Amino acid sequence: MTPFRKSAVRLTPAAARRQGDATRLAMLVLGREAAISFMNAPNDKLGGRPIDLVIESEEGRALVEGALAEIQYPEAVPVKE
């Protein structure tokens, strides 16, 4: 039996809630596999991995939710000329 990693950082309740909420939203918008990729891949537009951003702060959560809204509702995003 493999022991659990002892060096794993425990999330605060607020960080865990942000992570869960953002991940659920990503899964609704993108589907399971695409959501896992989106949340874990570096995103230049966001300035980091979405999962790290949502864990870090409410501001990060807002950035990630905004990016998901742009994916879900591209017609609502102003066109840059």
ABEGO torsion letter per residue (X at the ends): XBBBBAABBBBBAAAAAAAAAAAAAAAAAAEAAAAAAAAABBBAAAGEBAAAAAAABAAAAAAAAAAAAAAABAAABBBBX
